[in-house]
């Protein structure tokens, strides 16, 4: 799943830097989705991948300072 997310991120960057919204060749027209929709799709895929993990994409850590007097 993370490979698909990485591929999608690369595609988003490529589409954003190309600046081409549509192309017509031999009567065939292709129109790219706007960058906002692509980012929303990537965010959705990333959240799905995080929810599959046993910690649901969250990590809790307890920090103890060295001079806090906790024995």
mmCIF file of the N, C-alpha and C atoms, coordinates in Angstrom:
data_MODEL
# 
_entry.id   MODEL 
# 
loop_
_atom_site.group_PDB 
_atom_site.id 
_atom_site.type_symbol 
_atom_site.label_atom_id 
_atom_site.label_alt_id 
_atom_site.label_comp_id 
_atom_site.label_asym_id 
_atom_site.label_entity_id 
_atom_site.label_seq_id 
_atom_site.pdbx_PDB_ins_code 
_atom_site.Cartn_x 
_atom_site.Cartn_y 
_atom_site.Cartn_z 
_atom_site.occupancy 
_atom_site.B_iso_or_equiv 
_atom_site.pdbx_formal_charge 
_atom_site.auth_seq_id 
_atom_site.auth_comp_id 
_atom_site.auth_asym_id 
_atom_site.auth_atom_id 
_atom_site.pdbx_PDB_model_num 
ATOM 1   N N  . UNK A 1 1  ? 0.820  -1.191 0.000   1.00 0.00 ? 1  UNK A N  1 
ATOM 2   C CA . UNK A 1 1  ? 0.000  0.000  0.000   1.00 0.00 ? 1  UNK A CA 1 
ATOM 3   C C  . UNK A 1 1  ? 0.863  1.253  0.000   1.00 0.00 ? 1  UNK A C  1 
ATOM 4   N N  . UNK A 1 2  ? 1.990  1.208  0.721   1.00 0.00 ? 2  UNK A N  1 
ATOM 5   C CA . UNK A 1 2  ? 2.839  2.393  0.758   1.00 0.00 ? 2  UNK A CA 1 
ATOM 6   C C  . UNK A 1 2  ? 3.485  2.653  -0.594  1.00 0.00 ? 2  UNK A C  1 
ATOM 7   N N  . UNK A 1 3  ? 3.691  1.595  -1.384  1.00 0.00 ? 3  UNK A N  1 
ATOM 8   C CA . UNK A 1 3  ? 4.253  1.794  -2.724  1.00 0.00 ? 3  UNK A CA 1 
ATOM 9   C C  . UNK A 1 3  ? 3.269  2.557  -3.603  1.00 0.00 ? 3  UNK A C  1 
ATOM 10  N N  . UNK A 1 4  ? 1.987  2.245  -3.476  1.00 0.00 ? 4  UNK A N  1 
ATOM 11  C CA . UNK A 1 4  ? 0.962  2.956  -4.236  1.00 0.00 ? 4  UNK A CA 1 
ATOM 12  C C  . UNK A 1 4  ? 0.899  4.417  -3.817  1.00 0.00 ? 4  UNK A C  1 
ATOM 13  N N  . UNK A 1 5  ? 1.044  4.666  -2.513  1.00 0.00 ? 5  UNK A N  1 
ATOM 14  C CA . UNK A 1 5  ? 1.018  6.042  -2.016  1.00 0.00 ? 5  UNK A CA 1 
ATOM 15  C C  . UNK A 1 5  ? 2.221  6.817  -2.531  1.00 0.00 ? 5  UNK A C  1 
ATOM 16  N N  . UNK A 1 6  ? 3.387  6.180  -2.530  1.00 0.00 ? 6  UNK A N  1 
ATOM 17  C CA . UNK A 1 6  ? 4.588  6.844  -3.046  1.00 0.00 ? 6  UNK A CA 1 
ATOM 18  C C  . UNK A 1 6  ? 4.448  7.151  -4.530  1.00 0.00 ? 6  UNK A C  1 
ATOM 19  N N  . UNK A 1 7  ? 3.883  6.217  -5.297  1.00 0.00 ? 7  UNK A N  1 
ATOM 20  C CA . UNK A 1 7  ? 3.668  6.442  -6.724  1.00 0.00 ? 7  UNK A CA 1 
ATOM 21  C C  . UNK A 1 7  ? 2.700  7.594  -6.953  1.00 0.00 ? 7  UNK A C  1 
ATOM 22  N N  . UNK A 1 8  ? 1.652  7.644  -6.128  1.00 0.00 ? 8  UNK A N  1 
ATOM 23  C CA . UNK A 1 8  ? 0.676  8.719  -6.257  1.00 0.00 ? 8  UNK A CA 1 
ATOM 24  C C  . UNK A 1 8  ? 1.299  10.068 -5.924  1.00 0.00 ? 8  UNK A C  1 
ATOM 25  N N  . UNK A 1 9  ? 2.154  10.110 -4.900  1.00 0.00 ? 9  UNK A N  1 
ATOM 26  C CA . UNK A 1 9  ? 2.835  11.365 -4.557  1.00 0.00 ? 9  UNK A CA 1 
ATOM 27  C C  . UNK A 1 9  ? 3.717  11.840 -5.711  1.00 0.00 ? 9  UNK A C  1 
ATOM 28  N N  . UNK A 1 10 ? 4.430  10.914 -6.327  1.00 0.00 ? 10 UNK A N  1 
ATOM 29  C CA . UNK A 1 10 ? 5.271  11.281 -7.474  1.00 0.00 ? 10 UNK A CA 1 
ATOM 30  C C  . UNK A 1 10 ? 4.424  11.805 -8.618  1.00 0.00 ? 10 UNK A C  1 
ATOM 31  N N  . UNK A 1 11 ? 3.277  11.182 -8.859  1.00 0.00 ? 11 UNK A N  1 
ATOM 32  C CA . UNK A 1 11 ? 2.384  11.634 -9.931  1.00 0.00 ? 11 UNK A CA 1 
ATOM 33  C C  . UNK A 1 11 ? 1.835  13.025 -9.641  1.00 0.00 ? 11 UNK A C  1 
ATOM 34  N N  . UNK A 1 12 ? 1.516  13.294 -8.374  1.00 0.00 ? 12 UNK A N  1 
ATOM 35  C CA . UNK A 1 12 ? 1.010  14.618 -7.998  1.00 0.00 ? 12 UNK A CA 1 
ATOM 36  C C  . UNK A 1 12 ? 2.065  15.679 -8.256  1.00 0.00 ? 12 UNK A C  1 
ATOM 37  N N  . UNK A 1 13 ? 3.294  15.404 -7.862  1.00 0.00 ? 13 UNK A N  1 
ATOM 38  C CA . UNK A 1 13 ? 4.378  16.363 -8.082  1.00 0.00 ? 13 UNK A CA 1 
ATOM 39  C C  . UNK A 1 13 ? 4.592  16.577 -9.577  1.00 0.00 ? 13 UNK A C  1 
ATOM 40  N N  . UNK A 1 14 ? 4.582  15.506 -10.338 1.00 0.00 ? 14 UNK A N  1 
ATOM 41  C CA . UNK A 1 14 ? 4.791  15.611 -11.787 1.00 0.00 ? 14 UNK A CA 1 
ATOM 42  C C  . UNK A 1 14 ? 3.674  16.427 -12.438 1.00 0.00 ? 14 UNK A C  1 
ATOM 43  N N  . UNK A 1 15 ? 2.428  16.164 -12.053 1.00 0.00 ? 15 UNK A N  1 
ATOM 44  C CA . UNK A 1 15 ? 1.295  16.901 -12.627 1.00 0.00 ? 15 UNK A CA 1 
ATOM 45  C C  . UNK A 1 15 ? 1.327  18.374 -12.236 1.00 0.00 ? 15 UNK A C  1 
ATOM 46  N N  . UNK A 1 16 ? 1.734  18.641 -11.001 1.00 0.00 ? 16 UNK A N  1 
ATOM 47  C CA . UNK A 1 16 ? 1.785  20.036 -10.547 1.00 0.00 ? 16 UNK A CA 1 
ATOM 48  C C  . UNK A 1 16 ? 2.874  20.823 -11.265 1.00 0.00 ? 16 UNK A C  1 
ATOM 49  N N  . UNK A 1 17 ? 3.999  20.183 -11.554 1.00 0.00 ? 17 UNK A N  1 
ATOM 50  C CA . UNK A 1 17 ? 5.094  20.896 -12.208 1.00 0.00 ? 17 UNK A CA 1 
ATOM 51  C C  . UNK A 1 17 ? 4.932  20.980 -13.718 1.00 0.00 ? 17 UNK A C  1 
ATOM 52  N N  . UNK A 1 18 ? 4.198  20.039 -14.313 1.00 0.00 ? 18 UNK A N  1 
ATOM 53  C CA . UNK A 1 18 ? 3.991  20.076 -15.764 1.00 0.00 ? 18 UNK A CA 1 
ATOM 54  C C  . UNK A 1 18 ? 3.122  21.254 -16.180 1.00 0.00 ? 18 UNK A C  1 
ATOM 55  N N  . UNK A 1 19 ? 2.065  21.502 -15.435 1.00 0.00 ? 19 UNK A N  1 
ATOM 56  C CA . UNK A 1 19 ? 1.164  22.595 -15.756 1.00 0.00 ? 19 UNK A CA 1 
ATOM 57  C C  . UNK A 1 19 ? 0.254  22.297 -16.927 1.00 0.00 ? 19 UNK A C  1 
ATOM 58  N N  . UNK A 1 20 ? 0.173  21.049 -17.361 1.00 0.00 ? 20 UNK A N  1 
ATOM 59  C CA . UNK A 1 20 ? -0.678 20.672 -18.491 1.00 0.00 ? 20 UNK A CA 1 
ATOM 60  C C  . UNK A 1 20 ? -1.955 20.062 -17.945 1.00 0.00 ? 20 UNK A C  1 
ATOM 61  N N  . UNK A 1 21 ? -3.107 20.665 -18.278 1.00 0.00 ? 21 UNK A N  1 
ATOM 62  C CA . UNK A 1 21 ? -4.377 20.175 -17.763 1.00 0.00 ? 21 UNK A CA 1 
ATOM 63  C C  . UNK A 1 21 ? -5.033 19.180 -18.714 1.00 0.00 ? 21 UNK A C  1 
ATOM 64  N N  . UNK A 1 22 ? -4.843 19.358 -20.033 1.00 0.00 ? 22 UNK A N  1 
ATOM 65  C CA . UNK A 1 22 ? -5.443 18.418 -20.980 1.00 0.00 ? 22 UNK A CA 1 
ATOM 66  C C  . UNK A 1 22 ? -4.592 18.331 -22.238 1.00 0.00 ? 22 UNK A C  1 
ATOM 67  N N  . UNK A 1 23 ? -4.712 17.172 -22.892 1.00 0.00 ? 23 UNK A N  1 
ATOM 68  C CA . UNK A 1 23 ? -3.934 16.903 -24.096 1.00 0.00 ? 23 UNK A CA 1 
ATOM 69  C C  . UNK A 1 23 ? -4.845 16.240 -25.112 1.00 0.00 ? 23 UNK A C  1 
ATOM 70  N N  . UNK A 1 24 ? -4.713 16.630 -26.378 1.00 0.00 ? 24 UNK A N  1 
ATOM 71  C CA . UNK A 1 24 ? -5.470 16.000 -27.460 1.00 0.00 ? 24 UNK A CA 1 
ATOM 72  C C  . UNK A 1 24 ? -4.506 15.488 -28.508 1.00 0.00 ? 24 UNK A C  1 
ATOM 73  N N  . UNK A 1 25 ? -4.634 14.194 -28.849 1.00 0.00 ? 25 UNK A N  1 
ATOM 74  C CA . UNK A 1 25 ? -3.808 13.586 -29.870 1.00 0.00 ? 25 UNK A CA 1 
ATOM 75  C C  . UNK A 1 25 ? -4.684 12.654 -30.695 1.00 0.00 ? 25 UNK A C  1 
ATOM 76  N N  . UNK A 1 26 ? -4.711 12.841 -31.995 1.00 0.00 ? 26 UNK A N  1 
ATOM 77  C CA . UNK A 1 26 ? -5.459 11.990 -32.926 1.00 0.00 ? 26 UNK A CA 1 
ATOM 78  C C  . UNK A 1 26 ? -6.920 11.819 -32.507 1.00 0.00 ? 26 UNK A C  1 
ATOM 79  N N  . UNK A 1 27 ? -7.544 12.891 -32.053 1.00 0.00 ? 27 UNK A N  1 
ATOM 80  C CA . UNK A 1 27 ? -8.945 12.848 -31.680 1.00 0.00 ? 27 UNK A CA 1 
ATOM 81  C C  . UNK A 1 27 ? -9.212 12.317 -30.282 1.00 0.00 ? 27 UNK A C  1 
ATOM 82  N N  . UNK A 1 28 ? -8.180 11.915 -29.572 1.00 0.00 ? 28 UNK A N  1 
ATOM 83  C CA . UNK A 1 28 ? -8.321 11.411 -28.206 1.00 0.00 ? 28 UNK A CA 1 
ATOM 84  C C  . UNK A 1 28 ? -7.912 12.518 -27.238 1.00 0.00 ? 28 UNK A C  1 
ATOM 85  N N  . UNK A 1 29 ? -8.797 12.842 -26.302 1.00 0.00 ? 29 UNK A N  1 
ATOM 86  C CA . UNK A 1 29 ? -8.522 13.906 -25.334 1.00 0.00 ? 29 UNK A CA 1 
ATOM 87  C C  . UNK A 1 29 ? -8.414 13.318 -23.934 1.00 0.00 ? 29 UNK A C  1 
ATOM 88  N N  . UNK A 1 30 ? -7.358 13.697 -23.222 1.00 0.00 ? 30 UNK A N  1 
ATOM 89  C CA . UNK A 1 30 ? -7.145 13.260 -21.845 1.00 0.00 ? 30 UNK A CA 1 
ATOM 90  C C  . UNK A 1 30 ? -7.048 14.506 -20.980 1.00 0.00 ? 30 UNK A C  1 
ATOM 91  N N  . UNK A 1 31 ? -7.817 14.524 -19.886 1.00 0.00 ? 31 UNK A N  1 
ATOM 92  C CA . UNK A 1 31 ? -7.812 15.652 -18.963 1.00 0.00 ? 31 UNK A CA 1 
ATOM 93  C C  . UNK A 1 31 ? -7.377 15.157 -17.587 1.00 0.00 ? 31 UNK A C  1 
ATOM 94  N N  . UNK A 1 32 ? -6.407 15.833 -16.993 1.00 0.00 ? 32 UNK A N  1 
ATOM 95  C CA . UNK A 1 32 ? -5.913 15.454 -15.670 1.00 0.00 ? 32 UNK A CA 1 
ATOM 96  C C  . UNK A 1 32 ? -6.808 16.049 -14.592 1.00 0.00 ? 32 UNK A C  1 
ATOM 97  N N  . UNK A 1 33 ? -6.919 15.351 -13.477 1.00 0.00 ? 33 UNK A N  1 
ATOM 98  C CA . UNK A 1 33 ? -7.644 15.889 -12.326 1.00 0.00 ? 33 UNK A CA 1 
ATOM 99  C C  . UNK A 1 33 ? -6.812 17.014 -11.737 1.00 0.00 ? 33 UNK A C  1 
ATOM 100 N N  . UNK A 1 34 ? -7.485 17.952 -11.074 1.00 0.00 ? 34 UNK A N  1 
ATOM 101 C CA . UNK A 1 34 ? -6.724 19.053 -10.510 1.00 0.00 ? 34 UNK A CA 1 
ATOM 102 C C  . UNK A 1 34 ? -5.905 18.565 -9.315  1.00 0.00 ? 34 UNK A C  1 
ATOM 103 N N  . UNK A 1 35 ? -4.929 19.334 -8.936  1.00 0.00 ? 35 UNK A N  1 
ATOM 104 C CA . UNK A 1 35 ? -3.977 18.941 -7.902  1.00 0.00 ? 35 UNK A CA 1 
ATOM 105 C C  . UNK A 1 35 ? -4.675 18.756 -6.553  1.00 0.00 ? 35 UNK A C  1 
ATOM 106 N N  . UNK A 1 36 ? -5.645 19.576 -6.250  1.00 0.00 ? 36 UNK A N  1 
ATOM 107 C CA . UNK A 1 36 ? -6.363 19.455 -4.973  1.00 0.00 ? 36 UNK A CA 1 
ATOM 108 C C  . UNK A 1 36 ? -7.020 18.075 -4.847  1.00 0.00 ? 36 UNK A C  1 
ATOM 109 N N  . UNK A 1 37 ? -7.686 17.605 -5.901  1.00 0.00 ? 37 UNK A N  1 
ATOM 110 C CA . UNK A 1 37 ? -8.320 16.287 -5.873  1.00 0.00 ? 37 UNK A CA 1 
ATOM 111 C C  . UNK A 1 37 ? -7.285 15.179 -5.729  1.00 0.00 ? 37 UNK A C  1 
ATOM 112 N N  . UNK A 1 38 ? -6.146 15.339 -6.362  1.00 0.00 ? 38 UNK A N  1 
ATOM 113 C CA . UNK A 1 38 ? -5.094 14.328 -6.266  1.00 0.00 ? 38 UNK A CA 1 
ATOM 114 C C  . UNK A 1 38 ? -4.527 14.270 -4.844  1.00 0.00 ? 38 UNK A C  1 
ATOM 115 N N  . UNK A 1 39 ? -4.355 15.426 -4.216  1.00 0.00 ? 39 UNK A N  1 
ATOM 116 C CA . UNK A 1 39 ? -3.842 15.462 -2.843  1.00 0.00 ? 39 UNK A CA 1 
ATOM 117 C C  . UNK A 1 39 ? -4.861 14.845 -1.885  1.00 0.00 ? 39 UNK A C  1 
ATOM 118 N N  . UNK A 1 40 ? -6.145 15.112 -2.095  1.00 0.00 ? 40 UNK A N  1 
ATOM 119 C CA . UNK A 1 40 ? -7.171 14.513 -1.253  1.00 0.00 ? 40 UNK A CA 1 
ATOM 120 C C  . UNK A 1 40 ? -7.165 12.992 -1.395  1.00 0.00 ? 40 UNK A C  1 
ATOM 121 N N  . UNK A 1 41 ? -6.971 12.487 -2.604  1.00 0.00 ? 41 UNK A N  1 
ATOM 122 C CA . UNK A 1 41 ? -6.900 11.042 -2.825  1.00 0.00 ? 41 UNK A CA 1 
ATOM 123 C C  . UNK A 1 41 ? -5.689 10.447 -2.114  1.00 0.00 ? 41 UNK A C  1 
ATOM 124 N N  . UNK A 1 42 ? -4.551 11.114 -2.185  1.00 0.00 ? 42 UNK A N  1 
ATOM 125 C CA . UNK A 1 42 ? -3.334 10.633 -1.521  1.00 0.00 ? 42 UNK A CA 1 
ATOM 126 C C  . UNK A 1 42 ? -3.516 10.630 -0.012  1.00 0.00 ? 42 UNK A C  1 
ATOM 127 N N  . UNK A 1 43 ? -4.150 11.656 0.534   1.00 0.00 ? 43 UNK A N  1 
ATOM 128 C CA . UNK A 1 43 ? -4.408 11.737 1.968   1.00 0.00 ? 43 UNK A CA 1 
ATOM 129 C C  . UNK A 1 43 ? -5.334 10.607 2.407   1.00 0.00 ? 43 UNK A C  1 
ATOM 130 N N  . UNK A 1 44 ? -6.342 10.329 1.598   1.00 0.00 ? 44 UNK A N  1 
ATOM 131 C CA . UNK A 1 44 ? -7.273 9.249  1.914   1.00 0.00 ? 44 UNK A CA 1 
ATOM 132 C C  . UNK A 1 44 ? -6.566 7.899  1.923   1.00 0.00 ? 44 UNK A C  1 
ATOM 133 N N  . UNK A 1 45 ? -5.725 7.648  0.926   1.00 0.00 ? 45 UNK A N  1 
ATOM 134 C CA . UNK A 1 45 ? -4.986 6.388  0.878   1.00 0.00 ? 45 UNK A CA 1 
ATOM 135 C C  . UNK A 1 45 ? -4.023 6.258  2.060   1.00 0.00 ? 45 UNK A C  1 
ATOM 136 N N  . UNK A 1 46 ? -3.368 7.346  2.425   1.00 0.00 ? 46 UNK A N  1 
ATOM 137 C CA . UNK A 1 46 ? -2.438 7.317  3.554   1.00 0.00 ? 46 UNK A CA 1 
ATOM 138 C C  . UNK A 1 46 ? -3.177 7.042  4.860   1.00 0.00 ? 46 UNK A C  1 
ATOM 139 N N  . UNK A 1 47 ? -4.361 7.616  5.036   1.00 0.00 ? 47 UNK A N  1 
ATOM 140 C CA . UNK A 1 47 ? -5.120 7.372  6.262   1.00 0.00 ? 47 UNK A CA 1 
ATOM 141 C C  . UNK A 1 47 ? -5.620 5.938  6.316   1.00 0.00 ? 47 UNK A C  1 
ATOM 142 N N  . UNK A 1 48 ? -5.979 5.370  5.170   1.00 0.00 ? 48 UNK A N  1 
ATOM 143 C CA . UNK A 1 48 ? -6.374 3.965  5.145   1.00 0.00 ? 48 UNK A CA 1 
ATOM 144 C C  . UNK A 1 48 ? -5.203 3.068  5.506   1.00 0.00 ? 48 UNK A C  1 
ATOM 145 N N  . UNK A 1 49 ? -4.033 3.364  4.988   1.00 0.00 ? 49 UNK A N  1 
ATOM 146 C CA . UNK A 1 49 ? -2.850 2.563  5.294   1.00 0.00 ? 49 UNK A CA 1 
ATOM 147 C C  . UNK A 1 49 ? -2.506 2.662  6.775   1.00 0.00 ? 49 UNK A C  1 
ATOM 148 N N  . UNK A 1 50 ? -2.692 3.829  7.379   1.00 0.00 ? 50 UNK A N  1 
ATOM 149 C CA . UNK A 1 50 ? -2.388 4.006  8.797   1.00 0.00 ? 50 UNK A CA 1 
ATOM 150 C C  . UNK A 1 50 ? -3.404 3.275  9.667   1.00 0.00 ? 50 UNK A C  1 
ATOM 151 N N  . UNK A 1 51 ? -4.651 3.209  9.231   1.00 0.00 ? 51 UNK A N  1 
ATOM 152 C CA . UNK A 1 51 ? -5.677 2.555  10.052  1.00 0.00 ? 51 UNK A CA 1 
ATOM 153 C C  . UNK A 1 51 ? -5.529 1.044  10.056  1.00 0.00 ? 51 UNK A C  1 
ATOM 154 N N  . UNK A 1 52 ? -4.814 0.482  9.101   1.00 0.00 ? 52 UNK A N  1 
ATOM 155 C CA . UNK A 1 52 ? -4.601 -0.959 9.051   1.00 0.00 ? 52 UNK A CA 1 
ATOM 156 C C  . UNK A 1 52 ? -3.567 -1.386 10.085  1.00 0.00 ? 52 UNK A C  1 
ATOM 157 N N  . UNK A 1 53 ? -2.678 -0.489 10.454  1.00 0.00 ? 53 UNK A N  1 
ATOM 158 C CA . UNK A 1 53 ? -1.643 -0.797 11.438  1.00 0.00 ? 53 UNK A CA 1 
ATOM 159 C C  . UNK A 1 53 ? -2.282 -1.006 12.806  1.00 0.00 ? 53 UNK A C  1 
ATOM 160 N N  . UNK A 1 54 ? -1.685 -1.852 13.644  1.00 0.00 ? 54 UNK A N  1 
ATOM 161 C CA . UNK A 1 54 ? -2.291 -2.139 14.939  1.00 0.00 ? 54 UNK A CA 1 
ATOM 162 C C  . UNK A 1 54 ? -2.403 -0.925 15.864  1.00 0.00 ? 54 UNK A C  1 
ATOM 163 N N  . UNK A 1 55 ? -1.583 0.084  15.667  1.00 0.00 ? 55 UNK A N  1 
ATOM 164 C CA . UNK A 1 55 ? -1.661 1.277  16.517  1.00 0.00 ? 55 UNK A CA 1 
ATOM 165 C C  . UNK A 1 55 ? -2.445 2.391  15.846  1.00 0.00 ? 55 UNK A C  1 
ATOM 166 N N  . UNK A 1 56 ? -3.128 2.089  14.737  1.00 0.00 ? 56 UNK A N  1 
ATOM 167 C CA . UNK A 1 56 ? -3.996 3.034  14.029  1.00 0.00 ? 56 UNK A CA 1 
ATOM 168 C C  . UNK A 1 56 ? -3.301 4.340  13.657  1.00 0.00 ? 56 UNK A C  1 
ATOM 169 N N  . UNK A 1 57 ? -2.018 4.288  13.395  1.00 0.00 ? 57 UNK A N  1 
ATOM 170 C CA . UNK A 1 57 ? -1.285 5.466  12.982  1.00 0.00 ? 57 UNK A CA 1 
ATOM 171 C C  . UNK A 1 57 ? -0.945 6.408  14.119  1.00 0.00 ? 57 UNK A C  1 
ATOM 172 N N  . UNK A 1 58 ? -1.222 5.991  15.362  1.00 0.00 ? 58 UNK A N  1 
ATOM 173 C CA . UNK A 1 58 ? -0.932 6.836  16.527  1.00 0.00 ? 58 UNK A CA 1 
ATOM 174 C C  . UNK A 1 58 ? 0.111  6.143  17.390  1.00 0.00 ? 58 UNK A C  1 
ATOM 175 N N  . UNK A 1 59 ? 0.912  6.916  18.022  1.00 0.00 ? 59 UNK A N  1 
ATOM 176 C CA . UNK A 1 59 ? 1.927  6.369  18.914  1.00 0.00 ? 59 UNK A CA 1 
ATOM 177 C C  . UNK A 1 59 ? 1.953  7.212  20.184  1.00 0.00 ? 59 UNK A C  1 
ATOM 178 N N  . UNK A 1 60 ? 1.897  6.548  21.316  1.00 0.00 ? 60 UNK A N  1 
ATOM 179 C CA . UNK A 1 60 ? 1.953  7.234  22.604  1.00 0.00 ? 60 UNK A CA 1 
ATOM 180 C C  . UNK A 1 60 ? 3.288  6.927  23.253  1.00 0.00 ? 60 UNK A C  1 
ATOM 181 N N  . UNK A 1 61 ? 3.945  7.957  23.739  1.00 0.00 ? 61 UNK A N  1 
ATOM 182 C CA . UNK A 1 61 ? 5.245  7.807  24.385  1.00 0.00 ? 61 UNK A CA 1 
ATOM 183 C C  . UNK A 1 61 ? 5.227  8.563  25.697  1.00 0.00 ? 61 UNK A C  1 
ATOM 184 N N  . UNK A 1 62 ? 5.733  7.926  26.725  1.00 0.00 ? 62 UNK A N  1 
ATOM 185 C CA . UNK A 1 62 ? 5.811  8.589  28.014  1.00 0.00 ? 62 UNK A CA 1 
ATOM 186 C C  . UNK A 1 62 ? 7.236  9.109  28.179  1.00 0.00 ? 62 UNK A C  1 
ATOM 187 N N  . UNK A 1 63 ? 7.354  10.400 28.387  1.00 0.00 ? 63 UNK A N  1 
ATOM 188 C CA . UNK A 1 63 ? 8.652  11.030 28.564  1.00 0.00 ? 63 UNK A CA 1 
ATOM 189 C C  . UNK A 1 63 ? 8.897  11.287 30.047  1.00 0.00 ? 63 UNK A C  1 
ATOM 190 N N  . UNK A 1 64 ? 10.049 10.895 30.534  1.00 0.00 ? 64 UNK A N  1 
ATOM 191 C CA . UNK A 1 64 ? 10.426 11.110 31.926  1.00 0.00 ? 64 UNK A CA 1 
ATOM 192 C C  . UNK A 1 64 ? 11.713 11.912 31.926  1.00 0.00 ? 64 UNK A C  1 
ATOM 193 N N  . UNK A 1 65 ? 11.676 13.078 32.554  1.00 0.00 ? 65 UNK A N  1 
ATOM 194 C CA . UNK A 1 65 ? 12.882 13.894 32.595  1.00 0.00 ? 65 UNK A CA 1 
ATOM 195 C C  . UNK A 1 65 ? 13.889 13.269 33.557  1.00 0.00 ? 65 UNK A C  1 
ATOM 196 N N  . UNK A 1 66 ? 15.173 13.427 33.293  1.00 0.00 ? 66 UNK A N  1 
ATOM 197 C CA . UNK A 1 66 ? 16.194 12.764 34.107  1.00 0.00 ? 66 UNK A CA 1 
ATOM 198 C C  . UNK A 1 66 ? 16.260 13.276 35.538  1.00 0.00 ? 66 UNK A C  1 
ATOM 199 N N  . UNK A 1 67 ? 15.833 14.466 35.821  1.00 0.00 ? 67 UNK A N  1 
ATOM 200 C CA . UNK A 1 67 ? 15.947 15.007 37.178  1.00 0.00 ? 67 UNK A CA 1 
ATOM 201 C C  . UNK A 1 67 ? 14.596 15.169 37.842  1.00 0.00 ? 67 UNK A C  1 
ATOM 202 N N  . UNK A 1 68 ? 13.603 14.431 37.384  1.00 0.00 ? 68 UNK A N  1 
ATOM 203 C CA . UNK A 1 68 ? 12.247 14.615 37.888  1.00 0.00 ? 68 UNK A CA 1 
ATOM 204 C C  . UNK A 1 68 ? 11.962 13.993 39.235  1.00 0.00 ? 68 UNK A C  1 
ATOM 205 N N  . UNK A 1 69 ? 12.869 13.201 39.806  1.00 0.00 ? 69 UNK A N  1 
ATOM 206 C CA . UNK A 1 69 ? 12.664 12.607 41.109  1.00 0.00 ? 69 UNK A CA 1 
ATOM 207 C C  . UNK A 1 69 ? 11.838 11.333 41.055  1.00 0.00 ? 69 UNK A C  1 
ATOM 208 N N  . UNK A 1 70 ? 11.572 10.816 39.877  1.00 0.00 ? 70 UNK A N  1 
ATOM 209 C CA . UNK A 1 70 ? 10.847 9.546  39.763  1.00 0.00 ? 70 UNK A CA 1 
ATOM 210 C C  . UNK A 1 70 ? 11.794 8.404  40.018  1.00 0.00 ? 70 UNK A C  1 
ATOM 211 N N  . UNK A 1 71 ? 11.484 7.566  40.968  1.00 0.00 ? 71 UNK A N  1 
ATOM 212 C CA . UNK A 1 71 ? 12.366 6.447  41.297  1.00 0.00 ? 71 UNK A CA 1 
ATOM 213 C C  . UNK A 1 71 ? 11.736 5.143  40.895  1.00 0.00 ? 71 UNK A C  1 
# 
